[in-house]
Structures are given as C-alpha cells and as structure tokens.
C-alpha cells in the first residue's frame, strides 16, 4: 500500500514535532485564512492531533477588507470542518486605517494586529494551549530580507520564532510550493489573496506596493536569478543561526542588567554606569534596551537611536542632559548612576 504524498508526510512530521511537548487532552487551534499554507496546516493537524490524543479546532479571521471576504472565510471554515477540526470559529475584525493603513506599519501591520488579537481571544475562550500559524520557509526568507532593509539587529534578522508563548509555526522548514502540493494531494481548494500581490489593492501610505509583496514577487526571484537556487533555504539557515546567537546574547545581557541594577530610593530603574561601561558593547546595548523596556518605554517605538543615546550616557558622558525615550520615559546620569523613570507632566523624571 502506497504511503502519503511526500509533502503530506513532511507536513505531518512538522506538526507532530511542533506539538510533541503538549500533554494528552490539550487543545490546539489552527489559524486558517483559506490560503494554501493554512489549509495544509489544518489538514496535517487534523491527521496528527487525534493520533497524539490532542484536541484540535480552527479559527478563521475575516479582515473584511475586500468584497467577498465573508464567502472566503465561510469556505475555509467548511473545509476545516470537513477535515474533522472542532470547534470552528469565524471571527470578523475591524482593521484600523482601512486598506491603506493609518499606522506607521501600514495595512500589513494593522491587519496583523487585528488578526492576532482575534486569535488570542479565540484561544482564551477555547482554553487552547497553542495556536498554529502557517508561515513557511518562504515567509521566513521574506522576513529576513525586510529586516536587512531596515538595518535591524540579530533578533530581527532571526526572523519568526518556531515557537513563542501561544504561537507555533510548524511549517518554517517547508516551502510554499509544498503546502500547495499538500492541498492538491488531499483535495483542498485554496485561494490566492490578491491583496498580497504587488498589483493588489493594498498600498502603503505613499501609494507604493506592500513591502512584503514586493520582496516576494521581485526581490527573492531576482536574488535567485543572480545567486542561483537555494537563496530561500540559505536565508532560513541564517535566521536559525542568528536566533541561537540572539538567545545567548540576550541571556548574557540580562545577567549584566541584573548585576548593574542598584537599589535606590527614587522611582524608576537605577543602574551602575561603571559596571555597564566595562561590558562589551554587544551586551551593554542589549542590556540598555531591556532596561528601557523595563522602565516603561514603548516597545514598538524604542529604536536604535534611543539605545545609542543611552549608551552615550554610559560610555561617553560629558555632562549631557536627560535623554527622552518613547513611553514617555526619561533617562539621566547623576553621581555615576543611570536612572530611567517615567517622565512627569513637564517631561522631567517623576520624583
């Protein structure tokens, strides 16, 4: 008797590995959009979960950004139901900023924020231990290239983690073409979202195509033509290696931050500047970034320029004044100590 299609087998192995640590009876939810990646993930999960004594359902998020999105969501839910997943939930969301996206991240970021909020809510209501996301190796390669274009550090270049908290991405080792093969092999009909293409209706605030769509359709094919096949796999390996490096550096930076933390009577976080100055810059800047977040700085707005200003207070101090951070938080140096505290009404550290 012939076994399953090779890509079906690969998808099932990936899901089984991603769920290996869950106890019997745990519930997992598949985030399904109706595209090939998430439908292939739904099929693999529907096969693996009962054999591992796990409960499995699906959540379909309808962003309502284009005509017919409700029908696409309903069709995805029907196919998940036919696979045997239960319960199946369809969530309609409102995307702030509409198709163009008013925020700094554009429509992609607005849709992603709405989607993750809906998935998180569905997981809480269902008592799910994990939510499975259908990101593939191609998505990972795109993420690495986008991070390179922004001039990001190792953590961003490490791409999307295979598992973090509630979220798990079993397919980071599979190509997008493999998920299409899975759908064909098991008889699933997937959709191709026109909004995710360069010629699609979504645009950044200045009218240019979505960055990820441009990377997908233009940058990666150009790299493959210039450098030969294997570019996507190479970028995936880079992400994996940098993830391990970033984990180690962040752990060491946390130890440095703990050693540098000093008890003080004033509010906020107080650090020993001399102890920080003796550390390697790679650890020191990571520790300062973590300190700013611990003091209340806004994660999405805290940028490299802020960390460099904090580093100058530690290593190049010549009497400069306080450094404002997003949050708002203010950092200042006094008597050999660096203090990060919420800003008062006039923009000064609260006392």
Secondary structure as UniProt FT lines:
FT   HELIX           6..18
FT   TURN            19..21
FT   TURN            24..25
FT   STRAND          27..32
FT   HELIX           36..51
FT   TURN            52..53
FT   STRAND          55..62
FT   TURN            67..68
FT   HELIX           69..83
FT   STRAND          88..92
FT   TURN            96..100
FT   TURN            104..105
FT   HELIX           106..126
FT   STRAND          130..132
FT   HELIX           137..150
FT   HELIX           154..157
FT   STRAND          163..164
FT   TURN            165..166
FT   STRAND          167..168
FT   HELIX           170..173
FT   HELIX           176..186
FT   HELIX           194..196
FT   TURN            198..199
FT   TURN            205..206
FT   HELIX           211..214
FT   HELIX           215..219
FT   HELIX           220..227
FT   TURN            229..230
FT   HELIX           231..260
FT   STRAND          269..272
FT   HELIX           273..277
FT   HELIX           281..295
FT   TURN            299..301
FT   HELIX           304..315
FT   STRAND          323..325
FT   TURN            326..328
FT   STRAND          329..334
FT   TURN            335..336
FT   STRAND          337..343
FT   TURN            345..346
//
